[in-house]
Amino acid sequence: MFQDNLLFFLKASPEQGSGNALVQFLPIIAIFFVFYFLLIRPQQKKQKDVQLVRENLKKGDKVITSGGIYGQVVGIDQQSIMLKVDEKTKIQVLKAAIAGKQESDTDKIDLEKP
């Protein structure tokens, strides 16, 4: 019985069940478009927005770094930014480390309160 089934599949011509090749690849193409519009495109838009914020920084802007450091911009170079993080503390970070602008002073966490 097994041999009969095997012979049946071997004798079947390729035209019997092949169908249109485009129809067979349609689900794969649809999945690609879903991934593109749900994952890739929004990420590209977010990267453009962050890059625009980095390019438009000016002295006095309050920013947050990707490491979670809050600071105020006091100097801007080609590749780096000088941040004032405390009264007498300034640090230099790369522009790529800027995650975004601090929207308001309420974003800052007060660690002195119990």
Beta strands, then each sheet from edge to edge (+ up, - down):
strand 1: 62-65
strand 2: 70-76
strand 3: 80-84
strand 4: 90-94
strand 5: 98-101
sheet 1: 4+ 3- 2+ 1- 5+
end
